[in-house]
Amino acid sequence: MHEVKRPPLPEEIRDLIIRLGAENSRWGFRRVHGELPRLGHKVGPATVRRVLRATGLGPAPRRQPARAEWAAFIKAQASGLLAANLFHADTVTLRRLYALFVMEVRTRTVHILTDCGLPVGSEFRDARPTGRGVRASRTSAGCRRLL
């Protein structure tokens, strides 16, 4: 009985897979496989992986250095970064208080700028960083400044 084999992969497609893998060293076989249909070729992912392995192009490198790059960026920019959030807290008397807080990333100091029974845009719009910290102006009788 004959053993039915698949037709061999054309050299043109094999060369294209090798070229895509070599020119884009951060791409794994899945990414190379995803690009082939866009170029008009239909090849299975296992075939792409087999061709890349046979030519010595192993799996894509892990992207751990990107985390180190991001951490270095944050450390370099920390003196100028502020993180802000608006949150609410429900009291025992079923009142809801809204508060705006800002955290200085460099020192991790948290400033609660205002607490209001009902927030109005002007109370929160006036919060701004200064050279010595964060300041908010009091514009409504319903809010009090907590700095």
Disulfide bonds with the S-S distance in Angstrom:
Cys116-Cys143 1.63
